[in-house]
C-alpha cells in the first residue's frame, strides 16, 4: 500500500479539482456551441 503525506494528498486533490473544473468548462463551451448551432438550424438565432 502506498503511503502519502498530508501535503501530497492535498496536492493530488487539488489537481483532481483542476481537472474536474477543466472538464466542466469544456462541457459548458461545447453546450454553448451546440445551442448556437441548433438555434441557427431552427431559425431561432439569438446572441448568447
SERO-4910 file (N, C-alpha, C, O; in steps of 0.05 Angstrom, whole numbers):
BEGIN
 pado doro    nc1    nc2    nc3   cac1   cac2   cac3    cc1    cc2    cc3    oc1    oc2    oc3
  Unk    A     17    -24      0      0      0      0     18     25      0     38     26     14
  Unk    A     10     44    -16     25     69    -17     18     87      7     -5     87     16
  Unk    A     38    101     17     33    120     38     41    147     28     63    151     17
  Unk    A     24    166     33     29    194     24     26    212     48     11    207     67
  Unk    A     41    234     47     38    254     68     13    270     64      1    269     42
  Unk    A      5    284     84    -19    301     82    -16    321     59    -35    326     44
  Unk    A      8    332     57     13    352     36     11    340      8      0    353    -10
  Unk    A     21    316      5     19    303    -21    -10    297    -28    -18    300    -51
  Unk    A    -25    288     -9    -53    282    -14    -68    307    -21    -85    307    -39
  Unk    A    -63    329     -7    -76    355    -13    -69    364    -41    -86    375    -56
  Unk    A    -44    360    -49    -35    368    -76    -49    352    -97    -58    362   -117
  Unk    A    -52    325    -92    -66    308   -111    -95    316   -113   -107    316   -135
  Unk    A   -107    322    -91   -135    330    -90   -139    356   -106   -158    360   -121
  Unk    A   -120    375   -103   -121    400   -118   -119    395   -148   -134    408   -163
  Unk    A   -102    377   -156   -100    370   -185   -126    358   -195   -135    364   -217
  Unk    A   -138    341   -178   -164    329   -186   -185    350   -190   -200    349   -210
  Unk    A   -186    370   -173   -206    391   -176   -201    408   -200   -219    417   -214
  Unk    A   -175    413   -207   -168    428   -231   -177    413   -256   -188    425   -274
  Unk    A   -174    387   -256   -182    370   -279   -213    371   -281   -223    375   -303
  Unk    A   -227    368   -259   -256    369   -259   -266    396   -269   -285    397   -285
  Unk    A   -253    418   -261   -262    444   -270   -257    448   -300   -273    459   -314
  Unk    A   -234    438   -309   -228    440   -338   -248    424   -354   -257    434   -375
  Unk    A   -256    401   -345   -275    384   -359   -302    399   -359   -316    399   -380
  Unk    A   -310    410   -337   -336    425   -335   -336    449   -354   -355    454   -368
  Unk    A   -314    464   -354   -312    487   -371   -313    479   -401   -326    492   -417
  Unk    A   -300    457   -408   -301    447   -435   -330    438   -442   -339    444   -464
  Unk    A   -343    424   -424   -370    415   -428   -389    439   -432   -406    439   -450
  Unk    A   -385    460   -416   -402    484   -419   -397    497   -446   -416    506   -459
  Unk    A   -372    498   -455   -366    510   -481   -379    494   -503   -389    506   -522
  Unk    A   -377    468   -501   -390    451   -522   -420    455   -523   -431    457   -544
  Unk    A   -432    457   -500   -461    462   -499   -469    488   -512   -489    490   -526
  Unk    A   -453    509   -507   -458    535   -519   -457    533   -549   -474    544   -563
  Unk    A   -436    520   -560   -434    517   -589   -457    501   -600   -467    507   -621
  Unk    A   -465    479   -586   -487    463   -596   -513    479   -596   -529    477   -614
  Unk    A   -517    495   -575   -541    512   -574   -542    532   -597   -562    536   -610
  Unk    A   -519    544   -602   -517    563   -625   -523    549   -651   -538    560   -668
  Unk    A   -512    526   -655   -517    511   -680   -546    503   -682   -558    506   -704
  Unk    A   -558    494   -661   -587    487   -661   -604    511   -667   -624    509   -681
  Unk    A   -597    534   -655   -613    558   -660   -611    567   -689   -631    576   -700
  Unk    A   -588    564   -701   -585    571   -729   -601    552   -747   -614    561   -766
  Unk    A   -601    527   -740   -616    507   -756   -646    512   -754   -660    510   -774
  Unk    A   -656    518   -730   -684    522   -726   -693    550   -732   -717    556   -731
  Unk    A   -675    568   -738   -682    596   -744   -687    613   -719   -697    635   -721
  Unk    A   -679    603   -697   -682    618   -672   -655    632   -664   -647    631   -641
  Unk    A   -642    644   -684   -616    656   -678   -619    678   -658   -636    696   -661
  Unk    A   -602    677   -638   -601    698   -619   -572    698   -608   -559    678   -608
  Unk    A   -563    721   -598   -536    723   -588   -536    712   -560   -551    719   -543
  Unk    A   -517    693   -556   -514    680   -529   -490    691   -516   -484    683   -493
***
